[in-house]
Amino acid sequence: MMCSLFKKLLKREDGQSLVAFALLFVILMGSGALVIDVGFIEVKKSYVQNVTDAAALAGAMDLPNYSIAINNAKKIAEANGVEVIKTTVKTPYKGDSTSIEVVCSQTLNYTFARVLGFDKVEVYSRAVAKKVSNWSGEALPFINLDDDYSADPEIVAWEKTGPGDFESIDNYSIINPKDPDKLYFEVDYMNGIELKKGTVATVKQEVGYVYNQHKPDDTVYILSLNKNVINSGKVLLKDGSTRSLSKLKNGDIVHPNQLVLLECIFHDYDYQGTTLFLTTKKVYNIANNEFPPDYVGPNGGSSKLIE
């Protein structure tokens, strides 16, 4: 059909037919150019999105270490053809220390569509990834603020360490609260640990249940400040400020990169004095993605795309 149209136009000898033919030719070439280049752009967009997804997933693996997470996300993007200068990384994302946002852009040049005046186009892609864990966060609902576990593995928790400080925390859940044989605590540590003044005596019975469940050599986990933080006497808070350990306030949130997880033997529990006696067996630097054996995945964890 198109060929017959060309033939009819060519048979006409007036200048109008030549103009019409030239116009039709440009339109056809332009349409073909757009089809080819638009298809190319869509393929490239898909590729940049894949790169962005990979960068976000890689960065999330290193959370809550923000600087390492950001650098690794940018390295992944650069290694796959996206310039570092065109990669924007943000973490925490919406206040979540376990999430990271990556936005990549790339300039793509048109080829055939240049005949229609199209030169280049900037494409953007975005991905948000979250670090996930197969370790539930099961631990005692306290934080060691003063005992240097590296100097002496025998530590005492839930003790008074300063004015009103009894190493109590506020961000935990009680699982199976009505079953003394199955009750345990789950601590939400990934966004930092919120300190709570006072002994929090309302969990005395529940802590007793956990103690009674453990045999002499069974392990239990408890969060602690890093030994270097303890020895320095100062701790970094989530809001970026630094606080003396002796001047911690109710509601202060300890930055997650200040924490380690202690694997301990649960020796004794003073119900009246609300004191726990533990022996440190192993230290997991959770800020550097070290976790107990049941925490699986490459580099000690896994991540997933959430946006």
PAZAPA-4460 file (N, C-alpha, C; in steps of 0.05 Angstrom, whole numbers, plus 32768, in hexadecimal, padded with zeros to 4 digits):
% residues 307
    n_x    n_y    n_z   ca_x   ca_y   ca_z    c_x    c_y    c_z   seq   type   mol
   8011   7FE8   8000   8000   8000   8000   8011   8019   8000     1      M     A
   8027   801A   8011   8039   8030   8012   8047   8034   7FF8     2      M     A
   804F   801D   7FEC   805D   801E   7FD2   804C   802B   7FBC     3      C     A
   8032   8023   7FBC   8020   802E   7FA7   801C   804C   7FAB     4      S     A
   801D   8055   7FC5   801B   8071   7FCA   8033   8080   7FBF     5      L     A
   804B   8074   7FC2   8063   8080   7FB7   8062   8082   7F99     6      F     A
   8058   806C   7F8D   8057   806C   7F6F   8044   8081   7F65     7      K     A
   802E   8085   7F72   801A   8099   7F69   8026   80B5   7F6B     8      K     A
   8035   80B9   7F81   8042   80D4   7F85   8057   80D9   7F71     9      L     A
   8066   80C4   7F6A   807C   80C7   7F57   8071   80CB   7F3B    10      L     A
   8059   80C0   7F34   804E   80C4   7F1A   8045   80E0   7F15    11      K     A
   803E   80EE   7F2B   8036   810A   7F28   804F   811B   7F24    12      R     A
   804E   812E   7F11   8066   813C   7F09   8066   8159   7F14    13      E     A
   8051   8161   7F21   8051   817C   7F2B   8062   817F   7F44    14      D     A
   806B   8198   7F4B   807C   819C   7F62   806E   8195   7F7C    15      G     A
   8053   8196   7F7C   8045   8190   7F95   8049   8174   7F9D    16      Q     A
   804B   8162   7F8A   804E   8145   7F90   806A   8140   7F9C    17      S     A
   807E   814F   7F92   8099   814B   7F9C   809B   8155   7FB9    18      L     A
   808D   816B   7FBE   808D   8176   7FDA   807F   8162   7FEC    19      V     A
   8068   8158   7FE3   8059   8145   7FF3   806A   812C   7FF9    20      A     A
   8078   8123   7FE4   8089   810B   7FE7   809F   8110   7FFB    21      F     A
   80AC   8127   7FF9   80C2   812E   800C   80B8   812F   8028    22      A     A
   80A0   813B   802B   8094   813E   8046   808D   8122   8051    23      L     A
   8082   8112   8040   807B   80F7   8049   8093   80E7   8051    24      L     A
   80A9   80EB   8041   80C2   80DC   8047   80CD   80E4   8062    25      F     A
   80CD   80FE   8067   80D7   8108   8081   80C6   80FD   8098    26      V     A
   80AC   80FD   8094   809A   80F3   80A9   80A0   80D5   80AE    27      I     A
   80A2   80C6   8098   80A8   80A9   809B   80C2   80A4   80A9    28      L     A
   80D7   80B3   80A1   80F1   80B0   80AD   80F0   80B8   80CB    29      M     A
   80E3   80CE   80D0   80E0   80D7   80EC   80D2   80C3   80FD    30      G     A
   80BC   80B8   80F2   80AD   80A4   8101   80BE   808B   8107    31      S     A
   80CC   8083   80F3   80DE   806C   80F7   80F4   8071   810B    32      G     A
   80FE   808A   810A   8113   8092   811C   8109   8092   8139    33      A     A
   80F1   809C   813D   80E5   809D   8157   80E0   8081   8162    34      L     A
   80D6   8070   8151   80D1   8054   8159   80EB   8047   8163    35      V     A
   8100   804A   8153   811A   803D   815A   8126   804A   8173    36      I     A
   8126   8065   8174   8133   8072   818B   8122   806F   81A4    37      D     A
   8108   8070   81A2   80F7   806C   81BA   80FB   8050   81C5    38      V     A
   80FD   803D   81B4   8102   8021   81BD   811D   801F   81CB    39      G     A
   8131   802D   81C0   814C   802D   81CC   814B   803A   81E7    40      F     A
   813D   8051   81E9   813B   805F   8202   812D   804E   8217    41      I     A
   8118   8040   8210   810A   802F   8223   811B   8018   822D    42      E     A
   812C   800D   821B   813E   7FF8   8223   8152   8003   8237    43      V     A
   815D   801B   8231   8170   8028   8243   8164   802F   825E    44      K     A
   814A   8038   825D   813D   803E   8276   813B   8026   8288    45      K     A
   8134   800F   827C   8131   7FF6   828B   814C   7FEE   8297    46      S     A
   8161   7FF3   8287   817C   7FEC   8291   8184   7FFD   82A9    47      Y     A
   817F   8018   82A7   8186   802A   82BD   8175   8023   82D6    48      V     A
   815C   801B   82D2   814C   8013   82E9   8158   7FFB   82F6    49      Q     A
   8161   7FE8   82E6   816D   7FCF   82F2   8186   7FD6   8301    50      N     A
   8196   7FE9   82F7   81AE   7FF2   8305   81A7   8000   831F    51      V     A
   8192   8010   831E   8189   801E   8336   817F   800A   834B    52      T     A
   8170   7FF6   8343   8167   7FE2   8355   817E   7FD3   8363    53      D     A
   8192   7FCC   8352   81AA   7FBE   835D   81B9   7FCF   8370    54      A     A
   81BC   7FE9   836A   81CA   7FFB   837C   81BC   7FFE   8397    55      A     A
   81A2   8000   8396   8192   8003   83AF   8194   7FE9   83C0    56      A     A
   8192   7FD2   83B3   8194   7FB9   83C1   81AF   7FB5   83CE    57      L     A
   81C4   7FBD   83BF   81DF   7FBA   83CA   81E4   7FCD   83E1    58      A     A
   81DA   7FE6   83DE   81DD   7FFA   83F3   81CF   7FF1   840D    59      G     A
   81B7   7FE6   840A   81A7   7FDE   8421   81B5   7FC9   8431    60      A     A
   81C5   7FB9   8424   81D3   7FA3   8432   81E6   7FAE   8448    61      M     A
   81F0   7FC7   8444   8204   7FD2   8456   81F8   7FE3   846C    62      D     A
   81DE   7FE7   846B   81D1   7FF6   8481   81D3   7FE7   849B    63      L     A
   81D5   7FF5   84B2   81D1   8012   84B5   81EB   8023   84B3    64      P     A
   8200   8019   84A6   8218   8029   84A2   8213   803B   8489    65      N     A
   820A   8053   848E   8201   8064   8479   8216   806A   8464    66      Y     A
   822E   8072   846C   8243   807A   8459   824B   8063   8447    67      S     A
   824E   804B   8452   8255   8034   8442   823F   802D   842F    68      I     A
   8226   802E   8439   820F   8027   8429   820D   803A   8411    69      A     A
   8211   8054   8415   820F   8068   8400   8225   8063   83EB    70      I     A
   823E   805F   83F5   8255   805B   83E3   8251   8042   83D2    71      N     A
   8248   802D   83DE   8245   8014   83CF   822F   8016   83BA    72      N     A
   8219   8024   83C1   8204   8028   83AE   820E   8037   8395    73      A     A
   821E   804B   839A   8229   805B   8384   823D   804B   8374    74      K     A
   824D   803A   8381   8260   8029   8373   8252   8015   8360    75      K     A
   823C   800A   836A   822D   7FF7   8359   8222   8005   8340    76      I     A
   8217   801D   8344   820C   802C   832E   8222   8034   831A    77      A     A
   8239   803D   8324   824F   8045   8313   825A   802D   8303    78      E     A
   825C   8016   8311   8267   7FFE   8304   8255   7FF5   82ED    79      A     A
   823C   7FFE   82ED   8229   7FF6   82D8   8222   800D   82C6    80      N     A
   8233   8021   82C5   8231   8035   82B0   8223   804F   82B8    81      G     A
   821B   8052   82D2   820F   806B   82DA   8223   807B   82EA    82      V     A
   8229   8093   82E0   823C   80A4   82ED   8235   80AA   830A    83      E     A
   8249   80AA   831C   8245   80B0   8338   8237   80CB   833C    84      V     A
   823F   80DE   832C   8233   80F9   832E   8215   80F9   8328    85      I     A
   820C   80E4   831A   81F0   80E3   8312   81E0   80CE   8323    86      K     A
   81EC   80C7   833A   81DF   80B4   834C   81DC   80C2   8367    87      T     A
   81C3   80C3   8370   81BD   80CF   838A   81B3   80B9   839D    88      T     A
   81BF   80B8   83B5   81B8   80A4   83C8   81B0   80B1   83E3    89      V     A
   819A   80A8   83EE   8191   80B3   8407   818A   809D   841B    90      K     A
   8196   809F   8433   818F   808D   8449   8196   809C   8463    91      T     A
   8186   8099   8478   816D   808A   8479   8158   8095   8466    92      P     A
   8146   8084   845E   8130   808C   844C   8117   808E   845C    93      Y     A
   810B   80A6   845D   80F3   80AC   846D   80F7   80A4   848A    94      K     A
   810F   80A9   8494   8115   80A4   84B0   811B   8087   84B7    95      G     A
   811B   8076   84A2   8120   8059   84A7   813E   8053   84A1    96      D     A
   814C   804B   84B6   8169   8045   84B3   816E   802B   84A3    97      S     A
   8159   801C   849E   815C   8003   848F   8156   8006   8472    98      T     A
   8150   801F   8469   8148   8023   844D   815A   8038   8440    99      S     A
   815C   8035   8425   816E   8046   8415   8160   804C   83FB   100      I     A
   8162   8065   83F2   8157   806D   83D8   816D   8074   83C5   101      E     A
   816B   806A   83AC   817F   806F   8398   8171   807A   837F   102      V     A
   817A   8091   8375   8170   809D   835C   8187   80A0   8349   103      V     A
   8184   8094   8331   8199   8095   831C   818E   80A4   8304   104      C     A
   819F   80B3   82F7   8197   80BF   82DD   81AD   80BA   82C9   105      S     A
   81A5   80BB   82AF   81B8   80B6   829A   81AF   80C5   8281   106      Q     A
   81C2   80D2   8274   81BC   80E1   825B   81BE   80CE   8243   107      T     A
   81A9   80CC   8234   81A8   80BB   821C   81A6   80CB   8203   108      L     A
   81B5   80C6   81EF   81B5   80D5   81D6   81A3   80C7   81C1   109      N     A
   8193   80D7   81B4   8183   80CC   819D   8196   80C9   8185   110      Y     A
   818E   80B6   8174   819E   80B1   815C   818E   80BB   8143   111      T     A
   817A   80AC   813B   816B   80B2   8123   8158   80CA   8127   112      F     A
   814E   80CC   8140   813B   80E1   8145   8146   80FD   8144   113      A     A
   8160   80FF   8140   816D   811A   813D   8161   8129   8125   114      R     A
   8158   811A   8111   814C   8127   80F9   8133   8137   8100   115      V     A
   8127   8130   8117   810F   813E   811F   8115   8153   8135   116      L     A
   812F   8156   813A   8137   816A   814E   813B   8160   816A   117      G     A
   8138   8145   816E   813D   8139   8188   815A   8133   818C   118      F     A
   8166   813D   81A1   8183   813A   81A6   8189   8125   81BB   119      D     A
   8180   812A   81D3   8185   8117   81E9   816F   8119   81FE   120      K     A
   816F   8106   8210   815A   8105   8225   8167   80FA   823F   121      V     A
   815E   8105   8255   8168   80FC   826F   8154   80E9   827B   122      E     A
   815D   80D0   8282   814B   80BD   828E   8151   80BA   82AB   123      V     A
   813D   80B5   82BB   8140   80B2   82D8   8134   8098   82E1   124      Y     A
   8140   808D   82F6   8135   8075   8303   8139   8077   8321   125      S     A
   8128   806A   8330   8128   806C   834D   8122   8051   8359   126      R     A
   812F   804B   8370   8129   8032   837E   812E   8037   839C   127      A     A
   811D   802A   83AC   8121   802A   83C9   8123   800D   83D3   128      V     A
   8138   8008   83E1   813C   7FEC   83EC   813E   7FED   840A   129      A     A
   8137   7FD6   8416   8136   7FD4   8433   8147   7FBC   843B   130      K     A
   8156   7FBF   8450   8165   7FA8   845B   8152   7F97   846B   131      K     A
   8153   7F7D   8467   8142   7F6B   8475   8153   7F56   8483   132      V     A
   8148   7F49   8496   8157   7F36   84A7   8147   7F1D   84AD   133      S     A
   8154   7F07   84AD   8147   7EEE   84B7   814B   7EEB   84D5   134      N     A
   815C   7EFC   84E0   815F   7EFD   84FD   814A   7F10   8508   135      W     A
   8139   7F08   8519   8121   7F17   8521   8128   7F2F   8533   136      S     A
   8140   7F30   853E   8146   7F44   8552   8140   7F3B   856E   137      G     A
   813E   7F20   8572   8139   7F16   858D   8151   7F1C   859F   138      E     A
   814B   7F2B   85B4   815F   7F33   85C7   8152   7F3D   85E1   139      A     A
   8161   7F3F   85F6   8156   7F4A   860F   8151   7F68   860A   140      L     A
   813C   7F73   8617   8134   7F8E   8611   8144   7FA3   8620   141      P     A
   815F   7FA1   861F   8170   7FB4   862C   8189   7FB9   861B   142      F     A
   8199   7FCC   8623   81B2   7FD2   8615   81C8   7FD6   8629   143      I     A
   81DF   7FCA   8624   81F6   7FCD   8636   8203   7FE8   862F   144      N     A
   8204   7FFA   8643   820F   8014   8640   822A   8019   864C   145      L     A
   8233   8006   865D   824B   800C   866C   8260   7FF6   866E   146      D     A
   8259   7FDD   866B   826C   7FC7   866F   827C   7FC2   8655   147      D     A
   8297   7FC4   8657   82A8   7FBE   8640   82AB   7FA0   863E   148      D     A
   829B   7F94   862D   8299   7F77   862A   82B4   7F6B   8620   149      Y     A
   82C5   7F7C   8612   82DE   7F72   8608   82F3   7F6F   861F   150      S     A
   82F1   7F80   8633   8303   7F7F   864A   82FB   7F6A   865E   151      A     A
   82E1   7F66   8661   82D6   7F52   8674   82BC   7F48   8668   152      D     A
   82BB   7F2E   8661   82A2   7F24   8655   828B   7F22   8668   153      P     A
   8290   7F24   8682   827A   7F24   8696   826D   7F40   8697   154      E     A
   8255   7F41   868E   8248   7F5B   868E   822E   7F5A   869E   155      I     A
   8226   7F71   86A8   820D   7F74   86B7   81FB   7F87   86A8   156      V     A
   81E2   7F7E   86A2   81D0   7F8F   8693   81B8   7F96   86A5   157      A     A
   81A9   7FAB   869C   8192   7FB5   86AA   819A   7FBF   86C5   158      W     A
   81B2   7FCB   86C6   81BC   7FD7   86DF   81BD   7FF5   86DC   159      E     A
   81BF   8003   86F2   81C0   8020   86F1   81DC   8029   86E7   160      K     A
   81DC   8039   86D2   81F6   8042   86C7   81F9   8060   86C8   161      T     A
   81E4   806E   86D0   81E4   808B   86D2   81CA   8095   86DD   162      G     A
   81C6   80AF   86DF   81AD   80BA   86EA   8195   80B0   86DB   163      P     A
   8187   809E   86E8   816E   8093   86DC   8172   807F   86C6   164      G     A
   818B   8079   86BF   8191   8066   86A9   8194   804A   86B4   165      D     A
   8183   8038   86AB   8184   801C   86B2   8187   800A   8699   166      F     A
   8192   8015   8684   8197   8007   866B   817E   7FFC   865F   167      E     A
   8168   800B   8664   814E   8003   8659   814A   800F   863D   168      S     A
   813A   8002   862D   8134   800C   8612   8116   800B   860D   169      I     A
   810E   8019   85F8   80F1   801C   85F4   80E7   800E   85DB   170      D     A
   80F9   8006   85C8   80EF   7FFB   85AF   80F2   7FDC   85AE   171      N     A
   80E0   7FCF   85BA   80DF   7FB2   85BA   80C2   7FA8   85BB   172      Y     A
   80BF   7F8F   85B3   80A5   7F82   85B4   80A7   7F69   85C4   173      S     A
   8091   7F61   85D2   8090   7F48   85E1   8081   7F34   85D0   174      I     A
   808E   7F1F   85C8   8082   7F0A   85B8   8078   7EF3   85CA   175      I     A
   8060   7EE9   85C4   8053   7ED4   85D4   8051   7EDD   85F2   176      N     A
   8046   7EF4   85F7   8046   7F00   8612   8037   7EEF   8627   177      P     A
   8025   7EDE   861E   8015   7ECE   8632   801F   7EB2   8636   178      K     A
   8036   7EAC   8629   8041   7E91   862B   805D   7E92   8637   179      D     A
   8060   7E8C   8651   807B   7E8E   865E   8090   7E7D   8651   180      P     A
   8088   7E68   8644   809C   7E55   8638   80A5   7E5E   861C   181      D     A
   8096   7E70   8610   809D   7E79   85F4   80A1   7E97   85F2   182      K     A
   809D   7EA5   8607   80A0   7EC2   8606   80BD   7ECA   8600   183      L     A
   80C0   7EDF   85EF   80DA   7EEB   85EB   80D7   7F07   85E2   184      Y     A
   80ED   7F16   85E1   80ED   7F32   85D9   80F9   7F35   85BE   185      F     A
   80ED   7F47   85AF   80F8   7F4E   8594   80FE   7F6C   8594   186      E     A
   8117   7F72   858F   8121   7F8D   8590   8123   7F99   8574   187      V     A
   8118   7FB0   8570   811A   7FBE   8556   8133   7FD1   8558   188      D     A
   8149   7FC6   854F   8163   7FD4   8552   816C   7FE3   8539   189      Y     A
   815F   7FDE   8522   816A   7FE8   8509   8168   8006   8506   190      M     A
   8155   8012   8514   8152   8030   8513   815D   803D   852C   191      N     A
   816F   802F   853A   817A   8039   8552   816B   8030   856B   192      G     A
   8177   8034   8582   816B   802B   859B   8162   8043   85AB   193      I     A
   8149   8044   85B2   813E   8059   85C2   8141   8053   85E0   194      E     A
   814E   8064   85EE   8153   8060   860B   813C   8068   861B   195      L     A
   8137   805A   8631   8121   8060   8643   812B   8062   865F   196      K     A
   8126   8078   866C   812F   807B   8688   811F   8069   869A   197      K     A
   812C   8061   86B0   811F   8050   86C4   8125   8033   86BF   198      G     A
   811B   8022   86D2   8121   8005   86D1   810E   7FF6   86BE   199      T     A
   80F8   8002   86B6   80E4   7FF5   86A6   80DC   7FDB   86B4   200      V     A
   80D3   7FDD   86CC   80CD   7FC5   86DC   80B6   7FB5   86D2   201      A     A
   80A7   7FC0   86BE   8090   7FB1   86B4   8097   7F98   86A5   202      T     A
   80B1   7F94   869E   80B9   7F7C   8690   80C8   7F68   86A2   203      V     A
   80C7   7F6D   86BC   80D6   7F5B   86CE   80CD   7F3E   86CB   204      K     A
   80B3   7F3A   86CA   80A8   7F1F   86C8   80AF   7F12   86AD   205      Q     A
   80AD   7F22   8698   80B3   7F17   867D   80D1   7F10   867A   206      E     A
   80E2   7F21   8685   80FF   7F1A   8685   8104   7F01   8694   207      V     A
   80F5   7EFD   86AA   80F8   7EE5   86BA   80F0   7ECC   86AA   208      G     A
   80DB   7ECF   8699   80D3   7EB9   8688   80E9   7EB1   8675   209      Y     A
   80F6   7EC6   8669   810C   7EC0   8656   8123   7EB3   8665   210      V     A
   8129   7EBC   867D   813E   7EB0   868D   8138   7E93   8693   211      Y     A
   8120   7E8D   869A   8118   7E72   86A1   8119   7E5F   8689   212      N     A
   8116   7E69   8671   8116   7E59   8659   8132   7E4F   8653   213      Q     A
   8147   7E5D   865B   8162   7E57   8653   8170   7E43   8665   214      H     A
   817D   7E31   8658   818E   7E1E   8667   81A9   7E2C   866C   215      K     A
   81BA   7E21   867D   81D3   7E2E   8685   81E5   7E37   866E   216      P     A
   81E6   7E28   8659   81F8   7E2E   8642   81E9   7E3B   862A   217      D     A
   81D0   7E40   862D   81C1   7E4C   8618   81C9   7E69   8615   218      D     A
   81C8   7E73   85FC   81CF   7E8F   85F7   81B7   7EA1   85F6   219      T     A
   81BC   7EBA   85FB   81A8   7ECF   85F9   81B6   7EE8   85EE   220      V     A
   81A8   7EF8   85E0   81B4   7F10   85D3   81AB   7F29   85E2   221      Y     A
   81BE   7F3D   85E2   81B8   7F57   85ED   81C8   7F6C   85DD   222      I     A
   81BC   7F82   85D8   81CA   7F98   85CA   81DC   7FA7   85DD   223      L     A
   81F1   7FB2   85D2   8205   7FC1   85E1   8210   7FD7   85D1   224      S     A
   8219   7FEC   85DE   822A   7FFF   85D1   8244   7FF2   85C9   225      L     A
   824F   7FFB   85B3   826A   7FF2   85AB   827E   7FF8   85C1   226      N     A
   8291   7FE7   85C4   82A5   7FEB   85DA   82B3   8006   85D7   227      K     A
   82B9   800E   85BE   82C6   8028   85BA   82B5   803F   85C3   228      N     A
   829B   803C   85BF   8288   8051   85C7   8287   8052   85E6   229      V     A
   8286   803A   85F3   8285   8039   8610   829E   8046   861B   230      I     A
   82B5   8040   8610   82CE   804A   861B   82D2   8068   8615   231      N     A
   82C5   8072   8600   82C7   808F   85FA   82B5   80A0   860C   232      S     A
   82A0   8093   8617   828E   80A2   8629   827A   80B3   861A   233      G     A
   8279   80B1   85FF   8267   80C0   85EF   825A   80AE   85DA   234      K     A
   8241   80B5   85D3   8232   80A4   85C0   8225   80B6   85AB   235      V     A
   8225   80AD   8593   8217   80BB   857D   81FA   80B3   857D   236      L     A
   81E9   80C8   857C   81CC   80C3   857B   81C2   80C4   855E   237      L     A
   81AA   80BA   855A   819F   80B8   853F   819C   80D4   8532   238      K     A
   8197   80E8   8542   8193   8103   8536   81AE   8111   852F   239      D     A
   81C4   8102   8532   81DE   810D   852B   81ED   811A   8542   240      G     A
   81E0   811E   8558   81EE   812B   856F   81FD   8116   857F   241      S     A
   8210   811F   858F   8220   810E   85A0   8219   8114   85BE   242      T     A
   8215   80FF   85CD   820D   8102   85E9   8221   80F3   85FB   243      R     A
   8228   80FF   8612   8237   80F1   8626   8227   80DB   8632   244      S     A
   8233   80C4   8637   8225   80AD   8642   8218   80B4   865D   245      L     A
   8225   80C6   866B   821A   80CD   8685   8203   80E1   8684   246      S     A
   81FE   80EB   866C   81E8   80FF   8669   81D3   80F6   8655   247      K     A
   81D0   80DC   8651   81BB   80D2   863F   81A0   80D9   864A   248      L     A
   818E   80DF   8638   8173   80E8   8640   815E   80D3   8638   249      K     A
   8147   80D5   8645   8131   80C4   863D   8129   80CA   8621   250      N     A
   8127   80B5   8610   811F   80B9   85F4   8136   80BD   85E1   251      G     A
   814E   80BF   85EB   8166   80C0   85D9   8167   80A7   85C8   252      D     A
   816C   80AA   85AE   816E   8093   859D   818B   808F   8594   253      I     A
   8196   8079   859C   81B2   8073   8596   81B4   806B   8578   254      V     A
   81C7   8077   856A   81CB   8071   854E   81D1   8053   854A   255      H     A
   81C6   8046   8536   81CA   8029   8534   81E8   8021   852F   256      P     A
   81F8   8034   8524   8214   802C   851F   8225   802D   8539   257      N     A
   8218   8034   854F   8226   8034   8569   8222   8019   8577   258      Q     A
   8213   8007   856B   820B   7FEE   8579   821A   7FD6   8571   259      L     A
   821C   7FC3   8584   8224   7FA8   857E   8210   7F96   858B   260      V     A
   8210   7F7D   8583   81FE   7F69   858F   8210   7F54   859E   261      L     A
   8209   7F50   85B7   8219   7F3E   85C7   820A   7F23   85CA   262      L     A
   8218   7F0E   85C3   820D   7EF3   85C8   8218   7EEA   85E3   263      E     A
   8205   7EE4   85F6   820D   7EE0   8612   8201   7EC6   861D   264      C     A
   820D   7EBD   8633   8201   7EA9   8644   81F3   7EB7   865A   265      I     A
   81DA   7EAF   865E   81C9   7EBC   8672   81CD   7EAE   868D   266      F     A
   81DD   7EBA   869F   81E5   7EAD   86B8   81D0   7EB0   86CE   267      H     A
   81C8   7EC8   86D3   81B6   7ECC   86EA   81A5   7EE5   86E5   268      D     A
   818F   7EE5   86F4   817C   7EFB   86F2   8173   7F02   870E   269      Y     A
   8179   7F1B   8717   8170   7F25   8731   8155   7F32   872D   270      D     A
   8140   7F24   8733   8125   7F2E   872F   811F   7F47   873E   271      Y     A
   8128   7F48   8758   8123   7F5F   8768   8134   7F77   8760   272      Q     A
   814D   7F72   875A   815E   7F88   8752   815E   7F8E   8735   273      G     A
   814D   7F80   8726   814B   7F83   8709   8167   7F85   86FC   274      T     A
   8176   7F70   86FF   8192   7F6F   86F5   8196   7F55   86E7   275      T     A
   81A4   7F56   86D0   81AB   7F3E   86C1   81C9   7F39   86C2   276      L     A
   81D1   7F20   86C5   81ED   7F19   86C5   81F3   7F08   86AD   277      F     A
   8205   7F11   869C   820A   7F04   8682   8228   7F01   867E   278      L     A
   822F   7EED   866D   824A   7EEA   8664   824B   7EEC   8646   279      T     A
   825B   7EFE   863B   825D   7F02   861F   826C   7EEC   8611   280      T     A
   8260   7EDF   85FD   826D   7ECA   85EE   8277   7ED4   85D3   281      K     A
   8267   7EE5   85C7   826E   7EEE   85AC   8263   7F0A   85A7   282      K     A
   8270   7F19   8597   8268   7F34   8591   8262   7F36   8573   283      V     A
   824B   7F41   856C   8244   7F45   8550   8242   7F63   854B   284      Y     A
   8253   7F6C   8539   8253   7F89   8532   823E   7F8E   851D   285      N     A
   8225   7F92   8526   820F   7F94   8514   8210   7FAC   8502   286      I     A
   8220   7FC0   850A   8224   7FD8   84F9   8234   7FD1   84E0   287      A     A
   8243   7FBB   84E2   8252   7FB1   84CB   8247   7F97   84C0   288      N     A
   822D   7F93   84C4   821F   7F7C   84B9   8229   7F61   84C3   289      N     A
   822F   7F60   84DD   8236   7F47   84EA   821E   7F3F   84FB   290      E     A
   8213   7F27   84F6   81FB   7F1E   8504   81FE   7F01   850D   291      F     A
   81EC   7EF8   851E   81ED   7EDC   8527   81E9   7EC9   850F   292      P     A
   81F1   7EB0   8511   81F0   7E9D   84FB   81D5   7E9A   84ED   293      P     A
   81BF   7E9E   84FC   81A5   7E9B   84EF   819D   7EB3   84DF   294      D     A
   81AF   7EC6   84DE   81AA   7EDE   84CD   81B8   7ED8   84B2   295      Y     A
   81A8   7ED1   849E   81B4   7EC7   8485   81B3   7EDC   846F   296      V     A
   81C3   7ED6   845A   81C4   7EE7   8443   81E0   7EF1   843E   297      G     A
   81E6   7EFA   8425   8201   7F04   841F   8208   7F1B   8430   298      P     A
   8221   7F1B   843A   822B   7F30   844C   821B   7F32   8466   299      N     A
   820E   7F1C   846D   8200   7F1C   8487   81E5   7F28   8486   300      G     A
   81D8   7F29   846E   81BE   7F34   846D   81B2   7F33   8451   301      G     A
   819B   7F3E   844E   818F   7F3F   8433   817F   7F59   8431   302      S     A
   8176   7F5F   8419   8167   7F78   8415   8152   7F73   8400   303      S     A
   813E   7F85   8400   8129   7F83   83EC   8120   7F9E   83E3   304      K     A
   8115   7FA0   83CB   810B   7FB9   83C0   80EF   7FBE   83CC   305      L     A
   80EA   7FD6   83D6   80D0   7FDD   83E0   80C2   7FF3   83D1   306      I     A
   80D1   8001   83C0   80C5   8015   83AE   80D5   8015   8394   307      E     A
***
